[in-house]
Amino acid sequence: MFDTLQDRFGDVLKGLRGQARLTDDNIKDTLREVRMALLEADVALPVVRGFVERVRERALGADVTRSLTPGQVLIKIVNDELTSLMGEANVGLELNTQPPAVILMAGLQGSGKTTTSAKLARFLKERHGKKVMVVSCDVYRPAAIEQLRTVAGEVGANFFPSTPEQKPLDIAREAVAAARKQFQDVLIIDTAGRLAIDADMMAEIQALHGALSPAETLFVVDSMTGQDAAKTAKAFHDALSLTGVILTKADGDARGGAALSIREVTGKPIKFLGVGEKTTALEPFHPDRIASRILGMGDVVSLVEEVQQKVDQKQAEKLARKIKKGKGFDLADFRDQLKQMSQFGGMAGLMEKLPGMGQVPDHVKSQVNDKEVVKLIAIVDSMTPMERQHPQIIKGSRRKRIAMGSGTQVQDVNKLLKQFTQMQKMMKKMKGGNMAKMMRQMQGRLPPGMGGLGGPGGGIPPGGFPPGGGFPM
């Protein structure tokens, strides 16, 4: 997400390097580039105008200290204004009401309401310990009811059945009664969508809203529709008084125009980002962290939170004890590390949270992808337990068999074994608790601002990183 803006802002700020101070001329030139970058990202024109003007006023009035370069001053100003534009801080769900707290999901057809309803149910169950029931009021698409039943089962939410013969308002009322009787904390209501905004759809959802008085009315919108997302969000807000927005398919949106436009156009906060197809792929929206990503500074806080939630701590501790005692790091351990990395919603999503990724050459970043991880896991899975424990026995005929079994080429097997050997050497340096010493040795190889990305020439080390914090190439 935000690839376009990251690239353009990176180029803009490079142009300020070497400038002794901020002047009317270099601010004017820089803001022209900023304006073009935002327009290319499909940010709404009124939003662009207001943003550029606010940055100009602050830049011209900035007290530039001797310790800061013009580029650093402008980065700070742009970062602050981006954060302000998107809402300053994360706005959580307001569910402090008599149970069940009703969450009404609204949006156009194809925006991802049904899947998002399941993601939200999982989020509330796992992060907040809530008992959640879901119900579909989409009587126009029988498949939608069945889809919600399926995804509710996947996330462990209670499903209230409905049929196409029922009226949406009757379904909703019955669901509220059932949720109250079953002591559910939250009831998520998935409503019908249309291909476009129309009077019938608005009248139906207004009736639901009026009858239920929901604690939250969330507009679900496809982020890839850009500034159109902001326009439809405003139309829904005018009819419903939305409490927030969920941007879906953010992982496929390289521009980010919707995220930068919605708060300014509707006055309502973005509460969540949908960042993948898995039911775990829902992130709370933090404007300050998003601004940091856009400016190429990464999002370490979100990355740490993700690691804490998704890494198998028992497995990590077991491996750490094994290495400390000097027992060999084998291919089974290597595979476990790969599988843990695959839990992070895609390698691209993980990498964009790392500081300095904008400085890594594209040909290096392109080597790290989810398909490559899947391939590596398949290769290790095609080995026998003996081969995983003693990779030195894997010679010519064994390599051919492993390649055939994993659907890969012999050179892929050779590449994996080479990577593993390099990683194994790194693990040996950690024997007996020498992690701190090893990290000091590595420190000289890390380029400034790369936050752990290193290696000769400023790339990612071809052998990957230690367990719990790295990925192989």
N, C-alpha and C positions, 0 to 999 in steps of 0.2 A: 504494500500500500504506500502511496505518496512517492513512488519512484520518480515520477516526472518532476514534482516539486523539489525533491532532494537534489536531483541533478541540476536543476536550474538555479536553485538557491546556492548550491555549491559553486557554480560558475560565477554568480553575482558576487559572492563574498571573496572569491579569488581575485576579482578585479580591484578590490579595495586594498589588497596587500601592497605594502610599499608606500602607501599614501601617508603623508605626515599628519594630516588632520582631516576632519570632516569639513567640507566646504559646500557652498550652494551648488557648485558645478558637479562635484562627485556624488553628492546626495541625489541630485536631479537625475544623473545618468543611472545610478544604482536603482532608484525607485522606478524608473522606466522599465528596467529589466524585471524588477519585482512584479510590476503590474502585468507585464507580458506573461510571466511565469504563472501568476494566479489565473489569468484568463485562459491560458492553455490547459490549466487544471480544471477548467469548467466551473470556476467559482462565479457566482452571480455578480453581474456588473456593479450594482449598487454596493455590494459588499466589498468589492475590489476598491472602488473609489474611496469608501470610508476608511478602509484599512490603510491604503497608501497615504491618505491625508494625515491620519493619526501618526504614522511612522515619520512622515516629513516634519510635522510639528515638533515631535520629541527629538528627532535627530538634529534639527537646527538649533534646538535649545539645550542640547546635551553638553554637560561640563566634562570635556574629555581630559581625563587625567593622564599624566605622563606614562603611567604603567600600562595603559591600554592603547591598543591600536584602533584606528577607525573601524576596522573590520569587527573587532571585538565589541566595540560600542554598538555598532549596528546590529550585530547578532543578538545582543542583550535586548535591544529595543524591539526587534522583530519577534524574538521569542516571547517577550511580554505581551505584545499585541496579538500574536497568534493565540496565546493562551486565553487572553481576554475575549477574543473573537469567538472561541469555542466554548466559553462558559466558566473560565477560572478553575473550577474544581469538579470532581466527580459528584454527580447528584444521584444518590441511591433511591431505592424504591421506598415509598411511604406506605407501610403496611400496618401501622399502629392503629388498628381499628378492630371492632368486634369481629371475631372470626365467623365465617371465612372472609378474608380480604379479597375482593374481586378485582382481577386484572383483565381489562378488556383489550383485546388485540385487534387493531384495525389496520387496513392497508389495501392496496390494489392486488389483483390476482397475479400470482407469480413472484410476489415480493419475498416469500419465504415465511409467511405467518405461522403455518402449521409446524414446520421444523423449528422455528424460533420459539414457539410455545413449549415444545419439548425441551429445548435447550434451557429455557428460563426455568422450567420445572426442575430440571436437574441442578441448575445453579442454586435455586432456593433450598433444595433438599440437602445438597452437599456442603454449601457454604454457610447456610443459616439454619439448618436442621428443621426445616418446615415440612409439614405434611401437606402435599399438594395434590389437588384434583384438577383434571383438564376435561373440557367438553367442547364439542364442535357444534356451532350453530350454522354451519355452511350446508344448508339443505339442498342447494342447487348442484352440488358436486358430491354424489355418494362416495366417490373415491377419497374425498377429503376427510370424511368421517372415519373411513377405514385406515387412512394414512395416520391420523392422529392416534387411533387405537394402537397401531403398530409402534409408533415412536414413543408413546406413553409407556408401553411395555418395556421398551429398551432402557428407559431412564428410571423405571420403578415408580412412576406416578400413577395415581388412581385415575381410571378412565370412566366417565359417566356416559353411557350409551345414548345415542340419538338416532333418529331415522329421517329420511327425506320427506316423509309424510307429515312430520310435525312442523309447527310454526316456531321460528327462532326464539320468540319471546317466551313461549311455553317451555322450550328446552332449557333456556337460561334460568327461569324461575324454578323449575324442577331440580336443576343442577345445584342451585343455591341451597334449596331445602335439603337435598341429599348430603351436600358438603357439611351443612350445619349439623345434621343428624350423625354424621360419621366423624365429627370433630376435626375436620380438615382446617388447616391454618389459612390456606390460599386456594382460590378457585380461578383458574386461567380459562378464559372464554375465547375460543378461536372463532372469529366471525367470517362471513362470506366476503370475498373480494370480487372486483369487476375488472375488466380490461381497461376501463377508464372511469373517471368520477362521473356518477350519474345521480339523478334525483332519487330514484328508488333505493339505491344503495345507501345514500345518506339518510333517507327517511327511516330505513330499517335500523341502522346502527344508532341513530338518534333515539329511537324508541327503546332500544336495549339500554343505552346509556341513561336515559331518563328513569327507566324502571329499576335499574340495578344500583345506581349511584356508586360506580366503581371507585375503589381506592386509587387505582392507576388506570389511565387510558393511554396505551402506548401505540404509536404509529410505527408500523414496520415498513421500511422502504429499502429498495435496492440501491446501494451506494453508487453503482455504476451508471445510474441515470443522471448523475451530476446535478446541475442546478435545477433540473426538472424535479428531483427529489425534494428540494426545498419548496418548490411551487405546490406540489401535491400535499406536502406536509402542512403548508399554510391553509390550503383549502379544507383539509380535514380539521385543522385546529379551529378554523372559523365556525365549523359546524358542531364540533364536539368538545372543545376546551381540552385539548390534549395535556397530559402531564409530562410526556417525554417521548423520545424517538429511539428506535433501535435501527441501526444501519446494518443491513445484511450484505453478504458477498464482498466485504471490505478487503478480503485477501486477494480478490481478482481486480480490484480497482487501483490502477496505477496513478490516477489523477488526484483523487481526494477532494474534489470540488464540493461534494455534498456535505462532508464533515465540516468544511469551512463556511458553508453558507447557511445551514439549517438554523443554528441558534440565532443568527442575526435576522433571518427572514421571519421566523416563527416566534422568537422569544422563548422557546421551550428547549430544554437541554437534551442532548444526546445522552442516553443512559447506558447503552450497550453497543458493542460492535460484534457482528457475526463474522468470524474469521476462518470459516471452513465448513465442511459438510458434517463433520462429526458432532455428536450431541454435546461434546465438551468444548466446542469451538465458539464460546461466547465470552467476551471480555468486558468488564466494566470500562466505560469511556472516561479516561483521565485527560483533560485538555492539556495540562502541563507536560505529560509524558508524550502525547501526540506531537506537540510543538517541538519537543526535543528530537523526536524521530525525524520530523520534516527537515530540521536543520542539521541532520547527520550526526547528532550527539547520542543516538541510541536511546534505549529505555531499560536501563539496568534494573530498576525497581520492579517493573512488570516481569522481567526475566527471572529475578530471584523468587518472586511470588509463584511463578509458574513452576520453577524447579521444586519449591517446597511442596506444592500440591501434587505434582505428577511423578516425581522421582520416588522409586521404591526405596525408602530409607533403610529398611532391614537388609535388603540386597546390597546396598551401597556400603553399609557398615561391615557386612560379611566379607565383601571384596577387600575393603580397607584392612581388615584384620589379617586376611590371607596374605596380602602384599607385605604388610609390616613384618610378618613372621618369615618372610623370604620364600614363601611358596609361589610357584610359577604362575604368572598371568597367562592363561591359555586361551584358545580360540572360543571356548564356551563362554568365558568371561567377556571376550571381545564381542561376541554375538549379543550377550545380555546388554552390553553398553549401547549397541546399535538399536536394539529394541526399545531401550529407555528413551533414546533420542527421538525415535519415531512417535513418541507420545506427545511431542510438543507442537502438534498441529502443523507440521510441515517445516522443513529446514529453512525455507525462505522466510517464514514468519519468525523463526527463532533468530536468524541472522540479522534481520532488520532491527532487532532490539539491541544488538551489540554496538557499542560506540565505535565510530570510525569506519563503519562498513562502506561508507561512501567513498573512502579513499582506497579501498581494495579494488584492484583492476577487475573488469568484468570477466576476463577469461579465467581468473581465479575463482570468483564467485560462482561462475557457471559450472565449475566442477563439483560444487556441493549441491546436490539435489536429492529429492526423495526417491527417485527411481534408482539412483546409485546405491542408496542405503538398502532398499529392498533387494537389489541384486546381491549386495554383500551378504545379507542375511541368508538368502537362498543358497549361496555358495557354501557357507558354513553349515547350513542345515543338511547339505548333501554329503557331508563328511561323516565318517564313523566316529563313535565316542573316542576310540583310540587315536584317531587322526587329530581330533580337536585337542586332546591332551598332549600329544606329541607331534606337533606339526612338522618336525624335521624329517619324519618318515614319508612325507608326501612328495613322492618323486614323479617321474614321467607318466607312468600308466595310471597312477592314482589321480594325478591332475586331470588327465583326460576323462576319467570316470566322473570326477566331481563336476567338471565343466558340463558334461552331458546331463548329469542328474539335475543341475541347476539351470539348464537352458542358457548357459553362457559360453564364452570362449576360454581356451586354455590361458590366453594372455590375461584374462580377467582374474583367473585363479592366481596366476603369478603375481599380479599387481596387489591382490589382497594379502598374499603371504608376505610380500615385501613391506607393505604398510604395517602388518601385524608385527613383523620382526622389529621395526623401528619403534612401535608402541611398547613392545615387550622390553626393549632396552630402557625406555623411559621408566617403566614400572620397576625395573631392577634398582634404579637410582633411588626409589622411594623405600627400599628395604630398610627395616629397622627405624623407620620414622624420619628419613632424610628428606621429607617433602620440602621443608623450608630451605634446605641447602640447594635442592634441585631448582626451586623457584628463583633463588638468587642467581644461579648459574644461567637460567633462562632469561632473566630480566634484561641483561645486556643485549639480548637478541630482539627484544620487542621494540618496534618503532613507537615514538610518542603518540599517545592518544588511541592506541589500538586495543587497549584493555584486554590483553591476553591473546591477541592475534599476532603471531610473530613468525620468525624464521628468516633465514638469509634472504635478503632482497625485499623484505617487507611483505611476505605473503603468509598464508596459513601453513603451519608445518605439515608436510605431507603425511606424517604419521598420526595426525590428529592430536587430541588432548587427553589428559588423564581422566580416569573414570569419574562420572558425575559432572563433568564440565566440558566435555569435548566431543568432537565428531571427526571421523576419518574422512579422507577425501576419496 
